[in-house]
Amino acid sequence: MASEQATPYAGRTAWARNLAAPVRDFLSTETGSAIVLLGAAVLAMLWANSPWSHSYESLWRTQLSIRIGSGGVAADLRHWVNEGLMTFFFLVVGLEAKRELDMGELRERRRLAVPVMAALGGMAVPIAIYLSINAGRAGAGGWGAAMSTDTALALGALALLTPRAATRLRVFLLTLAVVDDLGALLVIATAYTTHISLLALALALGAFAALLALRYLPVWRRQVSVILGVGLWVALFKSGIDPVIAGLAIGLVTSAYPPSRETLERVTALTRSFREQPTPELARSAQEGVLSAISPNERLQYGLHPWTSYLFVPLFALANAGIHISGGLLSDAIASPVTLGIVLAYVVGKPLGVVGASWLATRRALHGPRPPVGWPLLLGGGAVAGIGFTVSLLISSLAFHGELLAEAKLGVLASAILAPMSAWVIFRAGELLPKRLLAAQVLGTAEDILDLSDDVDSARDHIRGPDDALVTLLEYGDFECPYCGQAESVVRGLLASFGDDLRYVWRHLPLNDVHGSAQLAAEAAEAASAQGSFWSFYDALFAHQGDLAASDLGSYAKELGLDVPRFWDELRAHRYTPRVAEDVASADASGVSGTPTFFVNGRRHNGAYDVDTLSAVIRSTRARAGLLASASEDALTHR
């Protein structure tokens, strides 16, 4: 068993073990999907300028209709992609934003002020720049094409440019992009919609209200929600309003929550009942119980995200980025107010608007919160927000036609290249700032929101490493849990790698409904602790995870030279049951439902817990803690 545990393990924390999501363990997907998206855009350009260029427009203008009786929905392939498949993309964006509102950085609502204001400034300033160049000209009506951040490309570019970027910067950019998308969709609905059917709009609002009411429906919720979702999309399509708004709206009202321990224990009971009596009724009950343990938000993200990242958004790029480039078009675009307006709006206007509005939102006179990250990072994030692609192309196709549309598309593509280049320069320049200035920047940011309910207590907690370590890695674990056993080798590696900069804390969370020996093993470890041998007993338990019967525990106590009679007396009297229960209560208060669950300096780690991932998190946390300590020392010195 010990040899098996020495094998490096790449798993995920508890219930999130196999779940991907942008702000958590989503870095590789963001990067990969951005590369696929760029590849699709390049392919579209090559196709549109190849000897078969005529087939490009011919394909995307192919009509496709779905009819039931005399009614139906008809559009060409490009519109099916733009208004159909992209609905799922906006749904995923809304889901991730809702998760941050319910469980993440934005659950403290006051912190919404900065990204929301930044988004508004990041729309207003680019529009002003565009109109200042195009006022009174033929392209003035296309101002909406110069305002919107591309969520997929922006998050992907951030992952590529700053692989270790703080989660706060990603959350800031995601929130900004969601508000930006809402603004863009409202602009589409009001400024670029020529006819609105009030009857169809009323039906859409009714379908959305019914979706909200589904939470009170005891059965058939998923099936009914699919029908209502399709009905909402069709009603918006018929109303004349771009139906992609349906996806964002549904995502923003789909709740996210961690599974409770009580729910998981009920799932175990249902599964056991099915094992004892494998009937269709019990199979359905077990299936429904398992699904209900995970929030609808998490389930939808898990199912939809790969499709949106690797198929739907790249298809959008393939359908819209193809421009037949000629010498005449390039020369016209260089001098075109439309092209120039879009490029300057995104590359210059976006970062200026984002930083300026963020500065305004954080003023003490307005009782504003501190910024989420330092100003150099915020400026870099504003530059990344200057990548306008998806919605910008969408609005361009509504606002322009013919040569102006081609010039607008060239401006969008140019900004998608120039904006990340300027962001790279800003991020690199930020890294060259003096350490003292960097420390001051970190000290001026908002404090961390801690997920751990009970602080580490050196008098009662089981700790490996120095008390003054910069980083504390705390684990809620179960001695019988195989995932905890494999994570134990990871923890040993981390302690060896980080030395005095890391301390490790163990807290008990025996999963009694699935591990019959876990409670007794936890109490035995506390009995060993009373004799000053917790960590020796801890090592013995993980070295023999398959042998945790009472007789085995006694053998380990004897091998370690403990007072065995005292050990057995305390176990038989269940003397340490309250001590274990205290850890379980703190786990419940911290929203922990499975093992292993890790906290890094009081913040829950929701990603993978392999050596590389945890090392990256610890390094980032250590850097921030070191800068804060340095800034605090400087502040005391200069008093």
VMD Tcl script that draws the C-alpha trace (Angstrom):
set ca {
  {0.00 0.00 0.00}
  {2.81 2.41 0.86}
  {4.37 1.96 -2.56}
  {1.08 2.68 -4.27}
  {0.67 5.91 -2.30}
  {4.07 7.13 -3.40}
  {2.80 7.39 -6.96}
  {2.01 11.05 -7.86}
  {-1.73 11.60 -8.11}
  {-3.63 14.07 -10.24}
  {-7.10 14.36 -8.75}
  {-9.52 17.06 -7.75}
  {-10.80 18.19 -4.42}
  {-13.76 16.17 -3.19}
  {-16.95 16.73 -5.21}
  {-15.17 18.96 -7.77}
  {-12.80 16.12 -8.69}
  {-13.81 15.94 -12.34}
  {-15.44 19.30 -12.84}
  {-13.97 22.01 -15.05}
  {-14.86 25.66 -14.70}
  {-13.16 28.86 -15.85}
  {-12.17 30.52 -12.60}
  {-11.14 27.31 -10.80}
  {-9.15 24.55 -12.52}
  {-9.90 25.99 -15.94}
  {-6.57 27.38 -17.04}
  {-5.69 24.66 -19.54}
  {-9.17 24.77 -21.07}
  {-9.07 28.56 -21.40}
  {-5.73 28.39 -23.15}
  {-6.69 25.48 -25.38}
  {-10.04 26.94 -26.39}
  {-8.41 30.31 -27.21}
  {-5.93 28.56 -29.49}
  {-8.74 26.63 -31.22}
  {-10.68 29.87 -31.63}
  {-7.71 31.64 -33.19}
  {-7.12 28.64 -35.44}
  {-10.71 28.81 -36.65}
  {-10.36 32.53 -37.40}
  {-7.16 31.91 -39.39}
  {-8.86 29.07 -41.28}
  {-11.76 31.37 -42.15}
  {-9.34 33.96 -43.54}
  {-7.47 31.35 -45.58}
  {-10.73 29.90 -46.91}
  {-12.15 33.32 -47.83}
  {-8.97 34.14 -49.78}
  {-8.43 30.73 -51.40}
  {-9.38 29.67 -54.96}
  {-12.57 28.28 -53.36}
  {-13.54 31.57 -51.73}
  {-16.95 31.52 -53.41}
  {-17.85 28.40 -51.41}
  {-17.29 30.27 -48.12}
  {-20.23 32.63 -48.47}
  {-22.24 30.03 -50.35}
  {-22.05 27.62 -47.39}
  {-22.93 30.11 -44.68}
  {-25.84 31.49 -46.69}
  {-27.43 28.06 -46.97}
  {-30.97 28.22 -45.62}
  {-32.08 25.87 -42.84}
  {-35.62 25.81 -41.49}
  {-37.40 23.87 -38.75}
  {-41.16 23.77 -39.18}
  {-44.07 22.35 -37.24}
  {-47.25 22.68 -39.24}
  {-47.51 26.19 -40.59}
  {-45.09 27.70 -38.06}
  {-41.35 27.43 -37.82}
  {-37.93 29.05 -37.59}
  {-35.89 29.78 -40.70}
  {-32.45 31.33 -41.09}
  {-29.21 30.79 -42.95}
  {-26.38 28.75 -41.41}
  {-24.49 31.85 -40.26}
  {-27.48 33.06 -38.26}
  {-28.03 29.59 -36.79}
  {-24.46 29.76 -35.52}
  {-24.64 33.40 -34.40}
  {-28.05 33.25 -32.75}
  {-28.38 29.55 -31.99}
  {-25.09 27.96 -30.99}
  {-23.79 31.17 -29.40}
  {-26.73 31.07 -27.00}
  {-24.97 28.18 -25.29}
  {-21.77 30.20 -25.03}
  {-23.57 33.04 -23.28}
  {-25.30 30.47 -21.07}
  {-21.91 29.19 -19.87}
  {-20.69 32.76 -19.26}
  {-23.80 33.46 -17.19}
  {-23.39 30.22 -15.24}
  {-19.81 31.02 -14.30}
  {-20.72 34.54 -13.23}
  {-23.59 33.19 -11.11}
  {-21.21 30.74 -9.47}
  {-18.91 33.58 -8.48}
  {-21.90 35.48 -7.09}
  {-23.07 32.50 -5.04}
  {-19.81 30.89 -3.95}
  {-16.82 32.87 -5.15}
  {-15.16 36.26 -4.87}
  {-18.38 38.16 -5.57}
  {-20.49 36.66 -2.79}
  {-19.54 39.84 -0.92}
  {-21.77 42.04 -3.06}
  {-19.84 45.22 -2.31}
  {-17.01 43.90 -4.46}
  {-19.24 44.08 -7.53}
  {-18.85 47.85 -7.64}
  {-15.38 47.91 -9.21}
  {-15.87 45.43 -12.11}
  {-19.35 46.79 -12.87}
  {-18.09 50.37 -13.00}
  {-15.04 49.21 -14.98}
  {-17.34 47.54 -17.50}
  {-19.44 50.69 -17.88}
  {-16.33 52.83 -18.33}
  {-14.90 50.23 -20.68}
  {-17.97 50.65 -22.89}
  {-18.47 54.41 -22.65}
  {-14.91 55.54 -23.43}
  {-14.48 53.31 -26.54}
  {-17.86 54.46 -27.87}
  {-16.83 58.07 -27.33}
  {-13.54 57.51 -29.18}
  {-15.32 55.77 -32.07}
  {-17.95 58.50 -32.42}
  {-15.34 61.25 -32.21}
  {-13.76 59.76 -35.36}
  {-16.97 58.78 -37.17}
  {-19.45 61.50 -36.18}
  {-21.37 62.66 -39.24}
  {-19.91 59.88 -41.41}
  {-21.49 56.79 -42.93}
  {-20.04 54.53 -40.23}
  {-21.38 56.47 -37.24}
  {-24.22 54.02 -36.74}
  {-21.80 51.17 -36.06}
  {-20.65 52.51 -32.66}
  {-21.89 49.31 -30.98}
  {-19.15 47.31 -32.71}
  {-16.51 49.20 -30.68}
  {-17.67 48.43 -27.13}
  {-17.76 44.73 -26.30}
  {-15.09 42.46 -24.82}
  {-14.79 38.91 -26.17}
  {-15.11 36.76 -23.05}
  {-13.58 33.59 -24.49}
  {-10.58 35.28 -26.10}
  {-9.98 37.64 -23.17}
  {-9.87 34.83 -20.59}
  {-7.75 32.72 -22.90}
  {-5.33 35.59 -23.54}
  {-5.06 36.24 -19.81}
  {-4.17 32.58 -19.25}
  {-1.50 32.75 -21.95}
  {-0.05 36.11 -20.93}
  {-0.06 35.57 -17.16}
  {-0.23 31.83 -16.37}
  {0.04 32.62 -12.65}
  {-2.35 35.55 -12.68}
  {-4.31 35.98 -9.47}
  {-7.78 34.45 -9.39}
  {-8.98 37.94 -8.50}
  {-7.89 39.27 -11.90}
  {-9.71 36.45 -13.69}
  {-12.87 37.04 -11.65}
  {-12.60 40.80 -12.31}
  {-12.27 40.21 -16.05}
  {-15.08 37.63 -16.11}
  {-17.46 39.95 -14.24}
  {-16.50 42.85 -16.48}
  {-17.15 40.69 -19.55}
  {-20.57 39.58 -18.28}
  {-21.69 43.17 -17.64}
  {-20.18 44.08 -21.00}
  {-22.14 41.28 -22.69}
  {-25.35 42.41 -21.00}
  {-24.74 45.94 -22.25}
  {-23.98 44.72 -25.76}
  {-27.09 42.56 -25.89}
  {-29.22 45.48 -24.69}
  {-27.65 47.64 -27.41}
  {-28.47 44.96 -30.00}
  {-32.05 44.78 -28.72}
  {-32.59 48.55 -28.81}
  {-30.26 50.10 -31.38}
  {-29.96 47.32 -33.94}
  {-33.42 45.76 -33.86}
  {-35.76 47.30 -36.43}
  {-38.99 45.54 -35.50}
  {-40.18 44.07 -32.20}
  {-43.19 41.81 -31.87}
  {-44.77 42.65 -28.51}
  {-46.75 39.39 -28.47}
  {-43.63 37.25 -28.97}
  {-41.76 39.32 -26.37}
  {-44.58 38.78 -23.87}
  {-44.40 35.03 -24.53}
  {-40.63 35.13 -23.96}
  {-41.09 36.91 -20.62}
  {-43.73 34.34 -19.66}
  {-41.38 31.46 -20.51}
  {-38.61 33.06 -18.43}
  {-40.95 33.54 -15.47}
  {-41.98 29.89 -15.75}
  {-38.29 28.88 -15.71}
  {-37.81 30.83 -12.48}
  {-40.83 29.10 -10.96}
  {-39.48 25.63 -11.80}
  {-37.47 25.53 -8.55}
  {-40.77 24.82 -6.78}
  {-41.65 21.91 -9.07}
  {-40.93 18.62 -7.25}
  {-40.48 16.42 -10.37}
  {-39.65 16.67 -14.08}
  {-37.74 19.91 -13.60}
  {-34.99 19.12 -16.10}
  {-37.35 18.01 -18.83}
  {-39.67 20.98 -18.39}
  {-36.75 23.42 -18.21}
  {-35.46 22.23 -21.59}
  {-38.88 22.78 -23.17}
  {-39.23 26.24 -21.61}
  {-35.66 27.16 -22.59}
  {-36.31 26.28 -26.23}
  {-39.62 28.15 -26.07}
  {-37.86 31.22 -24.66}
  {-35.29 31.16 -27.46}
  {-37.94 30.77 -30.20}
  {-40.08 33.56 -28.70}
  {-37.12 35.95 -28.62}
  {-36.17 34.97 -32.17}
  {-39.69 35.73 -33.32}
  {-39.81 38.99 -31.32}
  {-36.93 40.45 -33.31}
  {-34.56 40.60 -30.29}
  {-31.32 38.65 -30.59}
  {-32.15 35.36 -28.81}
  {-28.61 34.86 -27.42}
  {-29.76 36.99 -24.48}
  {-31.77 33.95 -23.38}
  {-28.58 32.04 -22.59}
  {-27.08 34.80 -20.44}
  {-30.35 35.37 -18.59}
  {-30.81 31.67 -17.80}
  {-27.20 31.33 -16.67}
  {-27.47 34.28 -14.28}
  {-30.47 32.77 -12.47}
  {-29.18 29.17 -12.24}
  {-28.07 28.70 -8.65}
  {-24.74 27.24 -7.55}
  {-24.07 25.63 -4.18}
  {-21.73 23.04 -2.70}
  {-23.31 19.66 -1.89}
  {-24.11 19.31 1.79}
  {-22.82 16.36 3.80}
  {-26.42 15.42 4.65}
  {-27.31 15.26 0.94}
  {-24.30 13.07 0.17}
  {-25.15 10.74 3.06}
  {-28.69 10.43 1.66}
  {-27.19 9.55 -1.74}
  {-25.13 6.82 -0.08}
  {-28.26 5.42 1.58}
  {-30.15 5.43 -1.73}
  {-27.24 3.69 -3.47}
  {-27.12 1.04 -0.76}
  {-30.86 0.44 -1.11}
  {-30.42 -0.09 -4.84}
  {-27.50 -2.49 -4.19}
  {-29.71 -4.55 -1.88}
  {-32.76 -4.41 -4.16}
  {-31.80 -3.57 -7.78}
  {-35.24 -2.47 -8.95}
  {-36.04 0.19 -11.56}
  {-37.71 2.35 -8.91}
  {-34.67 2.33 -6.63}
  {-32.35 2.86 -9.60}
  {-34.26 6.00 -10.51}
  {-34.24 7.21 -6.91}
  {-30.49 6.70 -6.68}
  {-29.92 8.48 -9.99}
  {-32.10 11.43 -8.99}
  {-30.36 11.62 -5.62}
  {-26.89 11.71 -7.18}
  {-27.90 14.44 -9.64}
  {-29.59 16.57 -6.98}
  {-26.41 16.57 -4.87}
  {-24.66 18.74 -7.48}
  {-26.13 22.16 -8.21}
  {-27.81 22.76 -11.60}
  {-25.15 25.38 -12.28}
  {-22.30 22.87 -11.92}
  {-24.08 20.18 -13.94}
  {-24.78 22.52 -16.85}
  {-21.22 23.84 -16.89}
  {-19.79 20.35 -16.87}
  {-21.96 19.30 -19.82}
  {-21.81 22.43 -21.94}
  {-18.38 23.93 -21.49}
  {-16.40 21.57 -23.77}
  {-18.96 22.05 -26.52}
  {-18.93 25.84 -26.31}
  {-15.12 26.12 -26.01}
  {-14.10 23.66 -28.69}
  {-16.98 23.66 -31.16}
  {-19.57 26.44 -30.92}
  {-17.28 29.47 -30.50}
  {-14.75 28.23 -33.10}
  {-17.66 27.66 -35.50}
  {-18.70 31.26 -34.88}
  {-15.20 32.42 -35.78}
  {-15.20 30.25 -38.87}
  {-18.56 31.67 -39.98}
  {-17.75 35.34 -39.38}
  {-14.00 35.99 -39.61}
  {-13.63 35.23 -43.31}
  {-12.85 38.42 -45.23}
  {-11.77 38.46 -48.84}
  {-8.74 40.78 -48.66}
  {-7.64 42.72 -51.68}
  {-5.10 45.50 -52.09}
  {-7.90 47.97 -52.44}
  {-9.59 46.84 -49.22}
  {-6.35 47.13 -47.23}
  {-5.58 50.61 -48.51}
  {-9.17 51.71 -47.86}
  {-9.15 50.16 -44.35}
  {-5.95 51.95 -43.34}
  {-7.63 55.28 -44.02}
  {-11.11 54.15 -43.01}
  {-12.67 55.97 -40.02}
  {-14.55 52.72 -39.23}
  {-11.40 50.60 -39.02}
  {-9.41 53.27 -37.19}
  {-12.28 53.98 -34.80}
  {-12.67 50.33 -33.83}
  {-8.92 49.78 -33.35}
  {-8.41 52.91 -31.21}
  {-11.60 52.23 -29.28}
  {-10.40 48.78 -28.21}
  {-6.64 49.25 -27.91}
  {-6.71 52.71 -26.27}
  {-10.27 53.29 -25.09}
  {-10.83 50.01 -23.27}
  {-7.86 50.17 -20.87}
  {-8.43 53.88 -20.24}
  {-12.12 53.37 -19.58}
  {-11.58 50.31 -17.36}
  {-8.86 51.90 -15.21}
  {-10.52 55.31 -15.04}
  {-13.88 53.92 -13.95}
  {-12.18 51.53 -11.48}
  {-10.31 54.45 -9.94}
  {-13.58 56.35 -9.59}
  {-15.34 53.34 -8.03}
  {-12.65 52.93 -5.35}
  {-12.68 56.54 -4.09}
  {-13.19 56.85 -0.34}
  {-15.39 59.87 -0.87}
  {-17.84 57.55 -2.63}
  {-17.38 54.83 0.05}
  {-15.95 52.56 -2.63}
  {-14.18 49.27 -1.93}
  {-10.49 48.69 -2.50}
  {-9.50 47.46 -5.98}
  {-9.31 43.67 -6.35}
  {-5.73 43.81 -7.69}
  {-2.96 46.43 -7.96}
  {-3.23 49.16 -10.59}
  {-0.55 47.72 -12.94}
  {-2.46 44.43 -13.09}
  {-5.73 46.29 -13.48}
  {-4.30 48.24 -16.43}
  {-3.12 44.97 -17.98}
  {-6.58 43.49 -17.44}
  {-8.10 46.54 -19.15}
  {-5.80 46.00 -22.12}
  {-6.87 42.34 -22.30}
  {-10.50 43.52 -22.21}
  {-9.68 45.36 -25.45}
  {-9.97 42.08 -27.35}
  {-13.26 42.53 -29.14}
  {-14.23 39.67 -31.40}
  {-17.40 37.65 -30.92}
  {-20.00 40.29 -30.07}
  {-18.14 42.93 -32.04}
  {-18.39 40.85 -35.21}
  {-22.02 40.13 -34.35}
  {-22.88 43.84 -34.10}
  {-20.78 44.66 -37.17}
  {-22.88 42.23 -39.20}
  {-26.01 44.04 -38.01}
  {-24.71 47.60 -38.44}
  {-22.74 47.39 -41.69}
  {-22.97 45.93 -45.16}
  {-20.63 45.57 -48.08}
  {-17.29 47.39 -47.92}
  {-17.99 48.99 -44.55}
  {-18.61 45.54 -43.06}
  {-15.28 44.30 -44.41}
  {-13.50 47.36 -42.98}
  {-15.18 46.85 -39.62}
  {-14.13 43.19 -39.54}
  {-10.54 44.16 -40.30}
  {-10.65 46.61 -37.40}
  {-11.98 43.90 -35.07}
  {-9.29 41.43 -36.15}
  {-6.56 44.07 -35.80}
  {-7.69 44.94 -32.28}
  {-7.71 41.23 -31.37}
  {-3.99 41.20 -32.29}
  {-2.89 44.58 -30.93}
  {-4.76 44.47 -27.59}
  {-3.00 41.35 -26.21}
  {0.33 42.72 -27.45}
  {-0.19 45.91 -25.43}
  {-1.33 43.80 -22.45}
  {1.89 41.77 -22.65}
  {3.95 44.97 -22.52}
  {1.99 46.23 -19.49}
  {2.29 42.94 -17.59}
  {6.03 42.69 -18.27}
  {6.56 46.32 -17.22}
  {4.62 45.63 -14.02}
  {6.97 42.78 -13.14}
  {9.93 45.18 -13.35}
  {8.55 47.53 -10.69}
  {10.60 47.80 -7.46}
  {9.59 45.27 -4.80}
  {8.61 48.03 -2.40}
  {6.19 49.51 -4.94}
  {4.74 46.07 -5.71}
  {4.24 45.49 -1.98}
  {2.42 48.80 -1.64}
  {0.16 47.83 -4.56}
  {-0.75 44.52 -2.89}
  {-1.33 46.21 0.47}
  {-3.81 48.58 -1.15}
  {-6.03 45.79 -2.55}
  {-9.13 44.27 -0.98}
  {-8.60 41.71 1.76}
  {-9.10 38.02 1.04}
  {-12.51 36.48 1.67}
  {-11.74 33.48 3.87}
  {-13.66 30.23 3.42}
  {-12.31 28.51 6.53}
  {-14.66 29.10 9.46}
  {-12.27 28.17 12.31}
  {-8.78 29.63 12.29}
  {-5.80 27.36 12.84}
  {-5.11 26.95 16.57}
  {-1.58 25.84 17.31}
  {-2.72 24.65 20.75}
  {-5.21 22.10 19.40}
  {-4.64 21.56 15.67}
  {-2.19 18.96 14.34}
  {0.53 20.94 12.57}
  {3.63 20.04 10.59}
  {5.96 22.95 9.87}
  {6.79 26.25 11.58}
  {4.06 28.42 13.09}
  {5.39 31.51 11.31}
  {5.30 29.94 7.83}
  {4.01 32.26 5.10}
  {1.58 29.62 3.77}
  {-0.72 27.26 5.65}
  {-2.09 24.21 3.82}
  {-5.01 22.74 5.76}
  {-6.66 19.45 4.85}
  {-9.91 17.91 5.99}
  {-9.30 14.21 5.53}
  {-10.40 10.66 6.24}
  {-7.80 7.99 7.08}
  {-9.73 5.37 5.08}
  {-10.34 7.59 2.02}
  {-8.19 6.34 -0.90}
  {-7.98 9.85 -2.36}
  {-6.60 11.14 0.95}
  {-4.09 8.32 0.86}
  {-2.84 9.33 -2.55}
  {-2.88 13.03 -1.67}
  {-0.69 12.27 1.37}
  {2.32 11.64 -0.88}
  {1.63 15.00 -2.54}
  {1.61 16.74 0.85}
  {4.93 15.13 1.80}
  {6.45 16.37 -1.46}
  {5.16 19.90 -0.85}
  {6.56 20.01 2.68}
  {9.94 18.90 1.36}
  {9.88 21.45 -1.49}
  {8.78 24.54 0.43}
  {10.57 23.95 3.73}
  {9.95 26.62 6.37}
  {7.62 28.59 4.08}
  {4.85 25.97 4.46}
  {3.00 24.45 7.36}
  {0.48 21.63 7.03}
  {-2.61 21.15 9.21}
  {-4.70 17.98 9.43}
  {-8.34 18.00 10.53}
  {-10.61 14.98 10.76}
  {-13.62 14.43 8.54}
  {-14.45 10.70 8.76}
  {-17.03 9.77 6.11}
  {-18.83 7.24 8.27}
  {-21.48 6.43 5.68}
  {-18.88 5.02 3.26}
  {-15.83 4.22 5.42}
  {-16.66 1.96 8.32}
  {-13.28 2.25 10.05}
  {-12.70 5.98 9.58}
  {-14.22 7.16 12.88}
  {-12.30 4.65 14.98}
  {-9.07 5.47 13.13}
  {-9.58 9.20 13.80}
  {-10.18 8.57 17.52}
  {-7.13 6.27 17.63}
  {-5.01 9.05 16.11}
  {-6.21 11.39 18.85}
  {-5.36 8.77 21.49}
  {-1.87 8.58 20.01}
  {-1.71 12.38 20.01}
  {-2.41 12.40 23.73}
  {0.85 10.45 24.08}
  {2.76 12.82 21.78}
  {2.74 10.53 18.72}
  {0.06 11.90 16.38}
  {2.23 12.24 13.28}
  {3.89 8.83 13.77}
  {0.45 7.26 14.05}
  {-0.79 9.32 11.07}
  {2.07 7.93 8.97}
  {1.29 4.37 10.09}
  {-2.40 4.72 9.22}
  {-1.68 5.96 5.70}
  {1.02 3.32 5.21}
  {-1.59 0.61 5.98}
  {-4.86 2.16 4.74}
  {-6.38 -1.23 3.99}
  {-5.82 -2.46 7.56}
  {-7.71 -0.21 9.97}
  {-9.53 -2.76 12.12}
  {-9.33 -2.34 15.90}
  {-6.67 -5.06 16.20}
  {-4.57 -3.34 13.54}
  {-4.76 -0.02 15.39}
  {-3.55 -1.71 18.55}
  {-0.62 -3.24 16.65}
  {0.44 0.19 15.35}
  {0.25 1.62 18.89}
  {2.48 -1.20 20.15}
  {4.99 -0.75 17.30}
  {5.27 2.96 18.13}
  {5.93 2.24 21.78}
  {2.73 3.78 23.12}
  {1.11 2.92 26.43}
  {-1.20 0.32 24.89}
  {-3.50 -0.24 27.93}
  {-4.10 3.50 28.17}
  {-4.64 3.61 24.39}
  {-7.33 0.90 24.60}
  {-9.02 2.39 27.66}
  {-9.42 5.74 25.92}
  {-10.72 4.12 22.72}
  {-13.27 1.97 24.58}
  {-14.48 5.04 26.50}
  {-14.72 7.04 23.24}
  {-12.83 9.78 25.01}
  {-11.88 11.54 21.78}
  {-15.24 11.37 20.03}
  {-15.97 15.02 20.99}
  {-12.54 16.08 19.66}
  {-13.24 14.49 16.27}
  {-16.76 15.96 16.30}
  {-15.25 19.45 16.71}
  {-13.32 19.00 13.47}
  {-16.43 17.70 11.71}
  {-18.43 20.70 12.93}
  {-15.76 23.09 11.63}
  {-15.84 21.25 8.29}
  {-19.62 21.69 8.10}
  {-19.29 25.38 8.96}
  {-16.72 25.76 6.17}
  {-18.97 24.05 3.62}
  {-16.80 20.93 3.36}
  {-18.64 17.81 2.26}
  {-15.96 15.40 1.00}
  {-12.34 14.41 1.37}
  {-9.72 15.51 0.76}
  {-10.62 19.20 0.87}
  {-7.74 21.69 1.06}
  {-7.55 25.29 2.24}
  {-4.59 27.53 1.43}
  {-4.26 30.41 3.89}
  {-7.93 30.04 4.71}
  {-9.16 29.97 1.11}
  {-10.69 26.82 -0.31}
  {-8.69 25.16 -3.07}
  {-11.16 23.86 -5.63}
  {-8.81 22.66 -8.34}
  {-6.66 19.61 -8.85}
  {-4.46 18.56 -5.93}
  {-1.49 17.14 -7.78}
  {1.99 18.41 -6.92}
  {2.24 20.88 -9.82}
  {-1.15 22.52 -9.23}
  {-0.80 22.85 -5.48}
  {2.80 24.06 -5.86}
  {1.64 26.84 -8.20}
  {-1.08 27.89 -5.74}
  {1.35 27.84 -2.81}
  {3.95 29.86 -4.73}
  {1.36 32.48 -5.66}
  {0.06 32.63 -2.08}
  {3.60 32.82 -0.70}
  {4.44 35.71 -3.05}
  {1.35 37.68 -1.99}
  {1.92 36.92 1.71}
  {5.57 37.95 1.39}
  {4.66 41.24 -0.28}
  {2.04 41.96 2.38}
  {4.54 41.23 5.15}
  {7.13 43.47 3.46}
  {4.61 46.30 3.03}
  {3.51 46.02 6.65}
  {7.13 46.20 7.83}
  {7.73 49.27 5.66}
  {4.60 50.92 7.06}
  {5.79 50.32 10.64}
  {9.31 51.54 9.83}
  {8.11 54.84 8.34}
  {5.66 55.70 11.09}
}
mol new
graphics top color blue
foreach p $ca { graphics top sphere $p radius 0.5 }
foreach p [lrange $ca 0 end-1] q [lrange $ca 1 end] { graphics top cylinder $p $q radius 0.2 }
display resetview
